[in-house]
Amino acid sequence: MTTALPAQRTVLERFPAGHPRGSWPADEYAAAQRAQGTDARVVMDLTSDQFLVVTDTTAH
């Protein structure tokens, strides 16, 4: 039986959730990262009240 290695998230950038434009700055940053070949996405961290731009990396 084989088991998959757990994925680890790397936070590329943080944006305050209280920004007047909401998640737009985080979405724009993630889109720019994707255009450069990094599989980036935006998630909400409720504990810190921030939008995080993250990428999944596999643990080795």
BELFEN-V534254 format. One record per residue. RES is the residue in three letters. SS is DSSP state (alpha for helix, beta for strand, coil for the rest). NEAR is the number of other ideal C-beta (glycine too) atoms within 8 Angstrom. Layout:
res: [RES | RES]
ss: [SS | SS]
near: [NEAR | NEAR]
This chain:
res: [MET | THR | THR | ALA | LEU | PRO | ALA | GLN | ARG | THR | VAL | LEU | GLU | ARG | PHE | PRO | ALA | GLY | HIS | PRO | ARG | GLY | SER | TRP | PRO | ALA | ASP | GLU | TYR | ALA | ALA | ALA | GLN | ARG | ALA | GLN | GLY | THR | ASP | ALA | ARG | VAL | VAL | MET | ASP | LEU | THR | SER | ASP | GLN | PHE | LEU | VAL | VAL | THR | ASP | THR | THR | ALA | HIS]
ss: [coil | coil | coil | coil | coil | coil | beta | beta | beta | beta | beta | beta | beta | beta | beta | beta | coil | coil | coil | coil | coil | coil | coil | alpha | alpha | alpha | alpha | alpha | alpha | alpha | alpha | alpha | alpha | alpha | alpha | coil | coil | coil | coil | beta | beta | beta | beta | beta | beta | coil | coil | coil | coil | beta | beta | beta | beta | beta | beta | beta | beta | beta | coil | coil]
near: [2 | 3 | 4 | 4 | 7 | 5 | 8 | 8 | 8 | 8 | 8 | 10 | 8 | 9 | 13 | 8 | 10 | 4 | 9 | 3 | 6 | 6 | 11 | 8 | 10 | 13 | 9 | 8 | 13 | 12 | 8 | 8 | 12 | 10 | 6 | 6 | 4 | 8 | 6 | 12 | 8 | 12 | 7 | 9 | 9 | 5 | 4 | 6 | 8 | 10 | 14 | 13 | 16 | 12 | 12 | 9 | 8 | 7 | 7 | 3]
